[in-house]
Amino acid sequence: MAKSSLTIPALILAFGGGLTYWVMSNRDTTPVGLTTTKKVKIDDDLDNGVPFGSNGDDTYTGDFVLGTFRASKDTLPISSDDEEKPLLVILKNNEPIEAEIFNTSDLIEDPEKNGLEEQKRIAINYFDLLEKYAVKYDTDAQEKIKEGRKMFDNKQEAESVFGPTMTLQSHFVW
């Protein structure tokens, strides 16, 4: 029988070695930057990416890809392998700077709901996307987005320019 004085230190060494192996094998080894496995085609108009504008010499675009993006070694990686929810990668002069998982159904027309309302939904989602990123990188984008969004506004004004008291409406008091 082995001496009991050596059993406890041997167990401690074995446990420490196993713990060290487990910690080292579970480290995140995702490379920093963009690792692309496939480019996702959403629409013919968006084959070259989503243009987010420019600021000086820098141009900003967005691409839909399957893969992994990690901004720096201190951040967690973002990964997607589903074509319904690819990564929207924001590129500054064709270099990735930011990414998020994007739902493609926001920009794809539903065949069951074909019509003006569906086109309006897609346009509003596209303007939301532009507003989220283009305003961040392009100084003139806010005005352009407001002009484009006016075409798809649901607001209708029932009152005249002078207000409700100056118009002949059903609630007018004679």
N, C-alpha and C positions, 0 to 999 in steps of 0.2 A: 504494500500500500504506500502511496506517495505521501510525502510529508504535508501536513495540513498548512504549514507556514508558507509553502510555495503555491498552493491552490488559489488563494484569494488574489495575490498579485497577478497570477496568470489569467484569471477571469477578468480582472480590471484591464489588463493589456488587450485581451481579446475583444472586450466590449469597446474600448477606446479605438482600436483599429477598425472595428465594424462601423462605429459611429463616424469616424473620419472618412471611410470609404463612402458611406451613405451621403454625407454632406457634399463631398467632392463630386459624386455622380449626379446629384440633383442640381448642380449649378446651371444657370442659364447661359448657354453658349451661343445664343442667337447673335449673328453678326450685326454690327451697327450699320444702319442704312437700309436700303430697299433690296429685298430678295424676291424677284418676280418669277412665278411659275407659268403664268398665262395672262395675256391681255384680254379683258372682257369687252365684247362688242355689245353696246346698249342700243345705239341708234346710228344710222348712217351720218347724221349731222354731227355726232360726237366722236367720230372715228379718230380725229386728231386731238381729242381731249376737249375739256371745257375751258374756254378762254376766260381768265379772271382779270385780265388787264395788265397794265405795266406801270411801273413807278421808276422814272428815270430810264436807265439802261436795262433794268431788270424786267423780265416778262414772267408772268405767273399763269400757269395752266394746271388743269387737273386731269388725271388719268385714272381709269378704272382697271384694276389689276387683281389677280389672285396672287397671294404671297404673304410676305412678312415685312413689316417696317419697324425699325427701332431707331429713334431719334438720337440717342446717345447711350453710352454704356450704363448710365445711371437711371435710365427709364425702362419701363416694361415694354416688351414687343407687342405689336398689334398684328394679328394674323387672320387671314380669311382664305377659305378654300371652297366657298359656296358662290356660284355664279349669280344667285339671287341677291346676295349681300357681299359684293366685292369691296376691296379697299379703294377709297377715293384718295389718291396720293396727290398732294399739292406740290408742284414743281416750280422752283425758281431757277430760270435759265436752264431747264432740263435736269436740275439736281433736286432730289426729294428733300423737302423740309418739314412736312407734316402729313399725317394720314388719319383717316377715320373709316369705320365700316359704314357703307352707304347702302340703302335699300333701293334696288333698281326699279322696283314697281312705282316709285315716285316719278320716274321719267319715262315709263313705258305705258303706252296706251292699252287699256283693257278692252279686248275685243267685244265683250258683252255690253260695254257702256260707250260704244262708239258715238261720237257726236260732239256738239259744241261744249257741253259741260265737261267732258273728258279732256278736251283740248285745253280748256280753261284751267282744270286741275293740274295738268302737266306744266302749263306755263307758270302758274303760281308757285309750284314746287321748284321749277327752274329758277325763278326770281328769288325764292328763299335761299337756294343754294348760292346764287350769285351774291346775295346780300350778306350771307354768312362769311364768304371768303373774299370776294372782290373788294368789298368795302375795307377789309383789313389791309389789302395790298395796293389798291389803286385809289388815288385821292379823288379822281373825278367819277368814280363808279356810282356813288350815291345818287347823283342827279340822273344818270343814265338809267338806273334801276327804277327810280321813281317815274320817269317818263314811260318806260316799258310797262310798268305795273298799272298805270292809269287805264290802259286798254282793257285790262282784265278785272277791273274793280267791279264788285257787285253792288256798290252803293248807288242808289238812285235818289235824287232829291225831289221830293214832292212839293216843296214850298218854293215860292218865287224868291227873287233876289231881295224883295222888300219884307219878307217874313210872312207868317201866317195871317196876320190881321189885315193885310192889304190885298188878299186874294179872295176870290169867290169859291169857297170850298164848302163841303157839306156842314162843317161846323161854324160857318159864318153866321153871325147874328144880324138880322135885318132890322 
